[in-house]
Amino acid sequence: MGLETKFARLGEAVTVEGGVRIEGYASLFGVGDQGGDVVVAGAYGRSLARLKAEGRQVKMLWQHDPAQPIGVWDEIREDGKGLRVLGRLLSDVEKGREAAALIAAGAIDGLSIGYRTVRAEKDAKGQRLLREVELWEVSLVTFPMLPEARIGAKGADALVADLKDLAAVFADARRRLAGR
């Protein structure tokens, strides 16, 4: 089976700090998405353990595009609520800067997982219960399928301030280079 994707919105617990840090839930356990799928607690455990043992990381992508990595996930773990992610948008990458600005403006508020289903079953309601998945990537996206989690405004002002500071540094560097 090929790579599948699941969408969620960054939730109230999401923060954007230091201009490039993002944190939130990429997936919520027990919540049906718009496609009729429900991720079961523990579904990511084996995949995360395997990635760690192999020294590999889940990728942070822009809109599921493998040609557009925009940051790194520093921590991905399951807790009682879902799949919690903590990472950094890379300000040295153009799309990373764009993503930070779009999050700060409230234009982007979604997270989506890219995965391969390892084990699933249908329940009595016809929902697909994802019991084990192989996690490949977590993307920032425009249209998530799990609307229960949304980005919080927390940290957005700090992000805008940091982006303005970054723009000022670039402007100063341009002036200095032009003066040579």
VOBA-1610 file (N, C-alpha, C; in pm, whole numbers, padded with zeros to 5 digits, always signed):
BEGIN
Met+00084-00118+00000Met+00000+00000+00000Met+00089+00124+00000Gly+00049+00228-00071Gly+00127+00351-00083Gly+00114+00442+00037Leu+00179+00556+00028Leu+00177+00655+00135Leu+00040+00720+00143Glu-00016+00728+00264Glu-00143+00794+00289Glu-00117+00919+00370Thr-00215+01007+00374Thr-00201+01127+00456Thr-00324+01145+00542Lys-00306+01207+00657Lys-00413+01243+00749Lys-00387+01385+00793Phe-00492+01462+00806Phe-00479+01602+00839Phe-00537+01632+00977Ala-00477+01727+01045Ala-00530+01778+01171Ala-00495+01926+01177Arg-00566+02001+01256Arg-00530+02141+01274Arg-00447+02153+01401Leu-00355+02249+01400Leu-00278+02277+01519Leu-00376+02321+01626Gly-00365+02267+01745Gly-00465+02291+01848Gly-00433+02408+01938Glu-00522+02429+02034Glu-00506+02537+02131Glu-00370+02527+02202Ala-00321+02406+02219Ala-00196+02386+02291Ala-00074+02419+02204Val-00097+02455+02078Val+00014+02484+01989Val+00072+02620+02021Thr+00203+02627+02021Thr+00268+02754+02042Thr+00370+02776+01931Val+00393+02900+01901Val+00499+02938+01808Val+00590+03028+01890Glu+00710+02984+01916Glu+00800+03056+02003Glu+00933+03079+01935Gly+00999+03185+01975Gly+01133+03211+01924Gly+01137+03229+01774Gly+01023+03258+01715Gly+01018+03284+01572Gly+01006+03161+01487Val+01051+03045+01533Val+01051+02929+01446Val+01005+02800+01514Arg+00975+02802+01642Arg+00935+02680+01711Arg+00785+02657+01698Ile+00746+02534+01670Ile+00604+02499+01666Ile+00584+02373+01749Glu+00464+02364+01807Glu+00433+02253+01895Glu+00284+02227+01889Gly+00245+02102+01889Gly+00103+02069+01889Gly+00079+01923+01864Tyr-00043+01890+01826Tyr-00082+01752+01797Tyr-00102+01734+01648Ala-00030+01640+01592Ala-00043+01607+01450Ala-00154+01506+01429Ser-00196+01438+01535Ser-00301+01336+01527Ser-00363+01324+01666Leu-00494+01302+01669Leu-00565+01283+01795Leu-00622+01142+01799Phe-00604+01074+01911Phe-00654+00938+01926Phe-00805+00938+01947Gly-00872+00839+01885Gly-01014+00818+01907Gly-01107+00918+01841Val-01054+01006+01759Val-01135+01108+01693Val-01145+01075+01545Gly-01268+01059+01496Gly-01288+01030+01355Gly-01259+01152+01269Asp-01186+01133+01162Asp-01158+01245+01071Asp-01263+01248+00960Gln-01249+01344+00870Gln-01348+01360+00764Gln-01347+01244+00665Gly-01242+01162+00667Gly-01235+01045+00580Gly-01288+00918+00646Gly-01334+00929+00771Gly-01389+00813+00840Gly-01286+00727+00909Asp-01165+00777+00925Asp-01060+00702+00993Asp-01045+00749+01137Val-01009+00655+01225Val-00985+00684+01365Val-00849+00622+01401Val-00758+00703+01452Val-00628+00652+01496Val-00644+00603+01639Val-00600+00480+01664Val-00610+00417+01795Val-00481+00447+01874Ala-00497+00472+02003Ala-00381+00496+02089Ala-00278+00384+02072Gly-00153+00421+02057Gly-00045+00324+02040Gly-00011+00295+01895Ala-00087+00352+01801Ala-00068+00322+01658Ala+00070+00362+01606Tyr+00132+00460+01667Tyr+00261+00509+01619Tyr+00381+00448+01691Gly+00357+00377+01800Gly+00464+00329+01887Gly+00576+00253+01819Arg+00542+00151+01744Arg+00645+00069+01678Arg+00723+00150+01575Ser+00652+00233+01500Ser+00718+00313+01398Ser+00818+00411+01461Leu+00776+00478+01567Leu+00866+00573+01634Leu+00987+00501+01694Ala+00965+00385+01753Ala+01076+00307+01810Ala+01173+00262+01701Arg+01119+00218+01588Arg+01203+00172+01477Arg+01286+00289+01421Leu+01224+00404+01402Leu+01296+00521+01352Leu+01410+00558+01447Lys+01382+00557+01576Lys+01484+00591+01676Lys+01599+00491+01670Ala+01566+00362+01664Ala+01669+00257+01661Ala+01756+00269+01536Glu+01697+00316+01425Glu+01771+00330+01300Glu+01837+00467+01285Gly+01819+00554+01386Gly+01880+00687+01380Gly+01818+00776+01274Arg+01691+00752+01241Arg+01623+00833+01140Arg+01517+00921+01207Gln+01471+01023+01132Gln+01371+01114+01184Gln+01251+01124+01091Val+01137+01156+01149Val+01018+01190+01071Val+01047+01327+01010Lys+01015+01343+00884Lys+01044+01468+00813Lys+00935+01572+00838Met+00974+01700+00837Met+00881+01812+00839Met+00876+01869+00698Leu+00760+01857+00635Leu+00745+01902+00496Leu+00641+02013+00484Trp+00644+02080+00373Trp+00544+02181+00337Trp+00443+02115+00244Gln+00317+02103+00287Gln+00207+02052+00205Gln+00235+01912+00147His+00304+01828+00221His+00336+01690+00182His+00431+01681+00062Asp+00499+01788+00030Asp+00589+01788-00086Asp+00729+01744-00041Pro+00774+01625-00082Pro+00906+01577-00037Pro+01022+01664-00088Ala+00996+01748-00185Ala+01100+01839-00235Ala+01106+01968-00154Gln+01016+01981-00052Gln+01012+02104+00026Gln+01016+02079+00177Pro+01129+02027+00228Pro+01142+02021+00374Pro+01155+02163+00428Ile+01087+02192+00539Ile+01086+02329+00591Ile+01136+02340+00734Gly+01173+02227+00793Gly+01219+02230+00931Gly+01251+02092+00980Val+01263+02080+01112Val+01292+01952+01174Val+01201+01932+01294Trp+01162+01808+01314Trp+01086+01773+01434Trp+01186+01728+01539Asp+01196+01803+01647Asp+01289+01770+01754Asp+01235+01661+01845Glu+01103+01654+01855Glu+01041+01553+01941Glu+00905+01514+01882Ile+00883+01385+01871Ile+00753+01330+01832Ile+00725+01216+01926Arg+00611+01224+01995Arg+00579+01119+02091Arg+00428+01104+02104Glu+00390+00984+02144Glu+00250+00959+02176Glu+00227+00993+02323Asp+00114+01055+02351Asp+00071+01072+02489Asp-00075+01029+02497Gly-00144+01058+02604Gly-00281+01014+02619Gly-00379+01076+02520Lys-00340+01187+02459Lys-00429+01259+02368Lys-00404+01226+02221Gly-00279+01206+02186Gly-00248+01181+02045Gly-00099+01186+02017Leu-00066+01225+01896Leu+00072+01234+01851Leu+00119+01378+01867Arg+00202+01401+01967Arg+00251+01535+02000Arg+00381+01560+01925Val+00390+01677+01863Val+00510+01713+01787Val+00565+01845+01837Leu+00696+01855+01837Leu+00767+01976+01874Leu+00880+01992+01774Gly+00885+02105+01707Gly+00988+02121+01605Gly+01022+02266+01579Arg+01108+02283+01478Arg+01156+02416+01440Arg+01143+02436+01290Leu+01079+02546+01251Leu+01082+02588+01112Leu+01220+02647+01087Leu+01281+02617+00974Leu+01415+02666+00946Leu+01408+02799+00873Ser+01456+02904+00938Ser+01450+03038+00879Ser+01549+03055+00765Asp+01644+02964+00750Asp+01738+02969+00637Asp+01677+02912+00510Val+01559+02852+00522Val+01490+02793+00407Val+01374+02885+00371Glu+01364+02923+00244Glu+01261+03018+00202Glu+01122+02974+00245Lys+01086+02849+00219Lys+00952+02799+00256Lys+00934+02796+00407Gly+01043+02777+00482Gly+01035+02781+00627Gly+00997+02921+00675Arg+01059+03023+00615Arg+01025+03162+00650Arg+00880+03192+00611Glu+00840+03145+00492Glu+00702+03167+00447Glu+00603+03099+00541Ala+00632+02976+00579Ala+00543+02902+00669Ala+00529+02976+00802Ala+00640+03026+00856Ala+00635+03100+00982Ala+00547+03223+00970Ala+00560+03296+00860Ala+00479+03416+00838Ala+00331+03380+00823Leu+00302+03272+00752Leu+00163+03230+00731Leu+00098+03182+00861Ile+00174+03114+00946Ile+00123+03071+01077Ile+00095+03194+01162Ala+00189+03288+01163Ala+00172+03409+01244Ala+00049+03487+01201Ala+00019+03489+01070Ala-00096+03562+01018Ala-00226+03483+01033Gly-00218+03356+01070Gly-00336+03273+01083Gly-00383+03213+00951Ala-00303+03225+00846Ala-00340+03172+00715Ala-00320+03021+00706Ile-00226+02968+00782Ile-00200+02824+00787Ile-00219+02782+00931Asp-00300+02678+00950Asp-00320+02629+01087Asp-00331+02478+01092Gly-00284+02410+00989Gly-00301+02266+00985Gly-00174+02185+00989Leu-00186+02067+01046Leu-00082+01965+01043Leu-00141+01842+00976Ser-00059+01767+00908Ser-00104+01647+00841Ser+00006+01543+00848Ile-00033+01419+00869Ile+00067+01311+00875Ile+00071+01237+00742Gly+00190+01197+00703Gly+00209+01108+00589Gly+00252+00974+00646Tyr+00182+00868+00610Tyr+00205+00738+00674Tyr+00166+00624+00581Arg+00202+00504+00621Arg+00159+00381+00555Arg+00086+00298+00659Thr-00033+00252+00625Thr-00110+00169+00718Thr-00046+00030+00727Val-00017-00012+00848Val+00038-00145+00872Val-00075-00240+00913Arg-00161-00192+01005Arg-00270-00277+01055Arg-00392-00189+01083Ala-00506-00228+01025Ala-00631-00155+01046Ala-00748-00251+01037Glu-00862-00207+01089Glu-00984-00287+01081Glu-01103-00192+01079Lys-01215-00241+01030Lys-01340-00162+01029Lys-01416-00190+01158Asp-01477-00083+01213Asp-01562-00104+01330Asp-01708-00114+01285Ala-01800-00128+01380Ala-01942-00145+01349Ala-02001-00024+01277Lys-01941+00094+01294Lys-01989+00216+01230Lys-01932+00233+01089Gly-01844+00142+01049Gly-01782+00153+00917Gly-01657+00238+00915Gln-01613+00281+01032Gln-01491+00360+01040Gln-01370+00268+01034Arg-01263+00315+00972Arg-01140+00239+00969Arg-01061+00275+01095Leu-01032+00175+01178Leu-00952+00195+01299Leu-00807+00166+01264Leu-00724+00269+01269Leu-00580+00254+01240Leu-00511+00209+01367Arg-00472+00081+01370Arg-00410+00024+01490Arg-00258+00034+01487Glu-00200+00032+01368Glu-00054+00050+01356Glu-00025+00118+01223Val+00054+00224+01230Val+00093+00295+01109Val+00244+00319+01110Glu+00300+00327+00992Glu+00441+00362+00975Glu+00445+00510+00939Leu+00491+00592+01032Leu+00492+00737+01014Leu+00613+00780+00932Trp+00588+00855+00826Trp+00696+00903+00738Trp+00724+01050+00758Glu+00616+01131+00766Glu+00635+01274+00773Glu+00516+01342+00839Val+00540+01462+00890Val+00435+01549+00940Val+00452+01682+00867Ser+00347+01723+00796Ser+00351+01845+00714Ser+00267+01956+00774Leu+00306+02079+00744Leu+00218+02193+00764Leu+00134+02205+00639Val+00002+02218+00657Val-00090+02217+00543Val-00198+02324+00556Thr-00260+02351+00444Thr-00369+02447+00439Thr-00501+02384+00482Phe-00530+02263+00434Phe-00660+02199+00458Phe-00644+02066+00530Pro-00656+02066+00662Pro-00649+01941+00738Pro-00784+01868+00740Met-00778+01738+00764Met-00901+01657+00771Met-00954+01643+00913Leu-00874+01675+01013Leu-00919+01662+01152Leu-00938+01802+01210Pro-01060+01855+01203Pro-01083+01994+01241Pro-01085+02021+01392Glu-01080+01919+01476Glu-01089+01941+01622Glu-00969+02014+01681Ala-00856+02004+01620Ala-00736+02070+01673Ala-00705+02192+01586Arg-00684+02306+01650Arg-00657+02431+01577Arg-00539+02503+01640Ile-00475+02586+01560Ile-00363+02664+01609Ile-00413+02768+01707Gly-00338+02790+01814Gly-00371+02894+01909Gly-00298+03022+01871Ala-00348+03135+01915Ala-00284+03263+01886Ala-00157+03280+01970Lys-00141+03195+02071Lys-00028+03204+02161Lys+00104+03203+02084Gly+00186+03301+02106Gly+00318+03305+02043Gly+00321+03373+01909Ala+00209+03405+01849Ala+00209+03464+01716Ala+00274+03602+01717Asp+00249+03685+01821Asp+00311+03817+01827Asp+00462+03806+01835Ala+00511+03710+01911Ala+00655+03690+01921Ala+00712+03648+01787Leu+00639+03566+01714Leu+00684+03522+01582Leu+00695+03639+01487Val+00594+03725+01484Val+00597+03841+01396Val+00714+03931+01432Ala+00735+03953+01562Ala+00847+04036+01605Ala+00980+03974+01561Asp+00994+03844+01576Asp+01118+03778+01535Asp+01139+03786+01385Leu+01030+03773+01307Leu+01042+03785+01162Leu+01083+03927+01122Lys+01030+04027+01192Lys+01070+04166+01164Lys+01217+04185+01198Asp+01262+04127+01310Asp+01403+04135+01346Asp+01490+04070+01239Leu+01447+03954+01190Leu+01520+03883+01086Leu+01527+03967+00958Ala+01415+04030+00921Ala+01413+04117+00803Ala+01509+04234+00821Ala+01515+04289+00942Ala+01606+04401+00969Ala+01752+04357+00955Val+01783+04237+01000Val+01920+04184+00986Val+01956+04171+00839Phe+01864+04117+00759Phe+01890+04104+00614Phe+01906+04241+00548Ala+01822+04336+00585Ala+01831+04470+00527Ala+01964+04534+00562Asp+02008+04517+00687Asp+02137+04572+00730Asp+02252+04505+00652Ala+02243+04374+00634Ala+02348+04303+00559Ala+02352+04353+00414Arg+02235+04376+00353Arg+02232+04430+00215Arg+02298+04567+00209Arg+02266+04653+00307Arg+02328+04786+00310Arg+02478+04778+00322Arg+02525+04690+00408Arg+02671+04675+00428Arg+02738+04623+00301Leu+02675+04525+00236Leu+02732+04472+00113Leu+02732+04576+00002Ala+02628+04657-00004Ala+02620+04762-00107Ala+02726+04869-00084Gly+02765+04890+00041Gly+02865+04992+00076Gly+03007+04950+00047Arg+03032+04827+00014Arg+03168+04779-00013Arg+03217+04820-00145
//
